[in-house]
Amino acid sequence: MEETGLVFLPSPGVGHLISAVELAKRLLEKQPCFSITVLLMHPNIPSLKSPTAATTSYVKSVAVSSPNIRFIDLPLLDLPFENNQDPVTSFYLFTEKNKSHVKEAIKRTFSSSSSPRTRIAALIMDLFLTTMIDVGKELSIPTYIYFPSGANLLAFMLYLPTLHIKVPCEFKDLQGEVEVPGMLPLPPLVMPDPVMNKKSDGYRWFVHHGRRFREADGLIVNTFAELEPKTLKSISNGECLPDHHPTPPVYPVGPLLALDNKSQDPRTSQLMIEWLDQQPHSSVVFLCFGSMGSFSVPQLKEMALGLEHSGHHFLWSLQCHSSIDTDLDKILPDGFLDRTKGRGLVLDSWVPQANILGHVAVGGFVSHCGWNSTLESIWFGVPILTWPLYAEQKLNAFKLVQDCGLAVELILDYEKDEWVSAEEVEKGVRCLMGDSEKGQKVRKRAKEMAEASTKAVAQGGSSFSTFGALIETLML
């Protein structure tokens, strides 16, 4: 029997890799005849060591549990970087250097004697690797863009080339809000960071990717219809492209979550769970800001005081800026750990986020609003207190608060480098965890959306059906 080969090309970085591999695993569950190859790009730069320990551990665990997924390392390449060059441009040039290696890896892998009966059905690439569409065209392989983020960002990027013409000034100087089809009017300050300076390379590449998305044979998105109905409809109807230009088929297949991640440190996980087991039901607010979310010592002290004064139980995964030695006794207020002993636990190490969010003791989540974290909180029905830090997180936070009703907004002082005071932390936690009308509404909405997310991936659900349509297309 002929196998159907799928080639995945995620961006470097454990978050993008895990999300892409979860898509691959789900496809295999539904269609075992797929043969999946994941090509791993490795940039040789100190700030993004690759393969990282987390990436290596995850890849090894998947290779053991899913033998039909094979990983191929592409050559280690220097990330081109010149003085005053935007990192986004460096990354784009790096992907350009990888095109020949991707092409050769595909040809070598699928022309070998070990896979003579494998038909390559698709090249599925990360949203920031649109240059690899050229490789698909050269090899006559259909190309699909995988969006580990939500439909909100997809709609924004599709519409950005149009906004570029409509809004000639900087977005921050715009008098009024930014209109994007299928989305609430956007205050300029919630726009993704790379587009806030039109003279930057980051802005230019965002516009470039938005244009190239339309060349793909399909757009696969880690979301579900019940979460972003208006946005998905606008994308599918072509409203985000000039003159309602036909949009490639859109496949919302989420939520895709790594809930069975075997790479977790069992000792750390056990410590977390044992502590949580001793806490009352829905009493703990969990603070975690992803793999790149870090803070200055003054901001950490404000966070600590806000948590202490809130009176609520808390579990805090704390990260400082990389230049700071993480000594909790030195960076936290004097006596804080003693005063909060019993109702608070602070750790300066990685924590198993999904396991924690799924524990019955957790009732709230202070989050940077990265999309993977957002979907995990939705899956477990845990409402969010928004603290966006970078990339598209402000856009996600705005949607969660204003559109979805799944979060409470934490006020950032943009005139003071997005500073958050202890008083604001205390106020936000009390609102999220207490008996206020807003807190009750958000918690109720979170439980409703948790049920909707479970139904979406179950048999007959919206994402389940979309997966069927995607597989049918890939098998043609």
Summary of the structure (lengths in Angstrom):
residues: 476
radius of gyration: 22.3
end to end distance: 14.8
largest distance: 68.2
contacts: 1594
relative contact order: 0.11
helix: 48%
strand: 17%
